[in-house]
């Protein structure tokens, strides 16, 4: 939806910067002119608002529950167990 709303010559690119306890998400807008950037930013904000308004609350709660379950079950497989125990063994 965003790409069709951007003025000709304007590019919007998503930016995702994960950190240890949070993540930063953004949209980088580039255009040959300041007016192109303004219109690109307006289109980006509208696309984000439309996406936010289309979120199903029940679906969001289900996704949160699935993410919590997935995070809690990481130690149950071999790689997760090694990742959670190894730092304690090495530091001892």
C-alpha positions in Angstrom: 0.0 0.0 0.0 2.8 2.4 0.8 4.7 2.0 -2.5 1.6 3.0 -4.6 1.0 6.1 -2.4 4.6 7.5 -2.8 5.3 10.3 -5.2 7.4 9.4 -8.3 11.1 9.2 -7.4 10.4 8.8 -3.7 11.7 5.7 -1.9 10.6 4.4 1.5 12.7 1.8 3.2 11.9 0.0 6.5 14.5 0.1 9.3 14.7 -2.5 12.0 17.3 -2.2 14.8 17.0 -5.0 17.4 18.5 -4.5 20.9 18.9 -6.9 23.8 15.6 -5.8 25.5 13.8 -3.8 22.8 13.7 -3.0 19.1 13.4 0.1 17.0 11.4 0.2 13.9 11.2 3.1 11.4 10.7 4.1 7.9 13.5 6.0 5.9 12.1 8.2 3.2 14.3 9.5 0.4 13.3 11.8 -2.4 14.9 14.2 -4.9 13.2 17.2 -3.2 12.0 18.3 0.2 8.5 18.3 -1.1 8.9 14.7 -2.1 10.1 13.8 1.3 7.2 15.6 2.9 4.7 13.7 0.8 6.5 10.4 1.4 6.4 11.0 5.1 2.7 11.8 5.0 2.0 8.6 3.0 4.1 6.6 5.4 2.3 7.9 8.4 -1.1 7.2 6.8 0.0 3.6 5.9 1.1 3.0 9.5 -2.2 4.4 10.9 -4.2 2.3 8.4 -2.2 -0.8 9.5 -2.7 0.0 13.2 -6.4 0.4 12.7 -6.7 -2.9 10.8 -5.2 -5.0 13.7 -7.7 -7.5 15.1 -7.5 -7.3 18.9 -8.2 -11.0 19.3 -5.5 -11.8 16.8 -3.0 -9.5 18.6 -3.7 -11.3 21.9 -3.2 -14.7 20.2 0.1 -13.6 18.7 1.3 -12.3 22.1 0.4 -15.6 23.7 2.1 -17.6 21.0 5.3 -15.4 21.4 5.3 -15.9 25.2 4.9 -19.7 24.8 7.6 -19.8 22.1 10.0 -17.9 24.4 9.2 -20.0 27.4 9.7 -23.3 25.5 13.2 -22.4 24.1 15.1 -24.4 26.7 13.1 -27.5 25.8 15.1 -28.2 22.6 18.9 -29.0 22.5 20.0 -25.6 21.1 17.9 -23.7 23.6 19.1 -25.7 26.5 22.8 -25.2 25.5 22.2 -21.4 25.0 20.6 -21.1 28.4 23.0 -23.3 30.4 26.3 -22.7 28.7 26.9 -19.2 30.0 26.4 -20.4 33.6 28.8 -23.4 33.1 31.5 -21.3 31.4 31.4 -18.5 34.1 31.7 -21.1 37.0 
